[in-house]
Amino acid sequence: GEKATLTVLREGKELELEIPSLYQEVPLVPVHLFNKPVPGPSYFIVAGLVFTVLSEPLLESEFGSDWEHKAPVEMVKSAIQSRADSRDQQLVLLTQVLAHELTMGYDHLENMQLIAVGDVPVLNL
């Protein structure tokens, strides 16, 4: 964050305002996967459940180039309108369930957001 000094006009008078810590806005859903703020693999597999981060390339691969009209509304809204609260915040999705006796009955689950693990909120992958 950098300090920013602004001059504004209020009721015909100039006022000097200072913002002590100004940060660039970070989209919650990345447009591309280059220069990731959190280095490491782009997926995580546990007990046959495949998790990854919601990104525009993922939306395009899942729903095609017209993903803005074909993807679930919540995903489109996050991709277009949402901003991250912190530089390392990501939307983690369960994208696939691998076939195994442990995952029988869960194979229909896909593209679901992972909100928390137990009582611990999920910040990123």
N, C-alpha and C positions, 0 to 999 in steps of 0.2 A: 503494500500500500504506500502510495505517495500522498503528500500533502497537496491540497488544491486550494487556491485562493480565487474567489469569484467576486465580481463586481455586479451587483444587481440594482435595478431601478425600482424603488417603492415609493409611491405617492410623490413622485417628482424628485426624490432624493436618492443619491447614490449610497449604497451600503456595501461594505466589504464583509464577505462571509468566508470562513475558513472551514474546509472539510479536512480533519486531521489525517484520515486514512482512506484513500480512494482506491478501490480495486476494480479491475476490468471484470465485466460480467462474464460468467462461464455458463454456457448452455448445459442443461442437465443431460441432454441426449446429444452426444458428439456427432458432428457431420461426417467426420472421417476418423480413422483409428491411428493416425500418425501423431507423434509427440504426445502420447498418453500421459496424463498427470500421475497416474498410478502405474508404474512399470510392472511387467510380469505377464503371465499368460492371459489370453482373452477368454478363457473358460475355466470352469472348475467342476470336477466330477466327484460326487460322493454317493456311494451306495446305488449307482446306476442312474442318479439324477444329474443332468447336465445343466449347469448354470452359466450364463454369460451376461454381458452388459448390453442394455438397450442402446442401439446406435442406428443412425440412418442407413449404413450399409446392411445391417441386420434386417431392418424393415424392408429394404429393397429386395433382399434375397428371399425373405419370407412371403412378401405380398406383391412383388413386382414393382415396376417403375411408377405405377399409379398407387403406391402405398398410402398416400394421403387420403384416398377414398376407399381403400380396401382393408386397411389395418383396423384393429379395434380402436374405438374413439379415445379411450384413455391413453393409448400409446401415441396416437397422432397428436393429441393435446400436449403430452409431455414433450414430444419431439419439436413441436412448433412454438409452444408458449412458455414452457418451464425453464427456470434458471436455477443453477445449483446454489445451495446455501454455503457450500465450501468447495474449494478447488478439487477435493478428492471424492466428492459425492457422485454416486452413480446409481442408476436404476438396474437392479439385478433381476434377471428373469430365469425361470425354469423353462428352458427351451425344448428339452427332449427328455424322454425316459427310456433308457436302454433296456432291452429285453433281458430279463433275468427272473429267477424264481422270487427274489426279494421285491421285485417291482411289479409282480402280477397284480392286475387290477388298477394300476396307476398309469398304464400306457396311453390313456386318452388325455393326460395332462400335458399341456404345452403352452408356451408364451404367457406364463403367469408370473406376476411380480412377486418377488420374495421380500416381504416387509420386515420380518424379524425371525430370529432363530431362538426359540424359547422366549425369554423376556428381553433379549438383546436386539435392538433395532439394527437393520443391515444398512451400513453406510456405503459400502462398495464391495466389489468382488474380492 
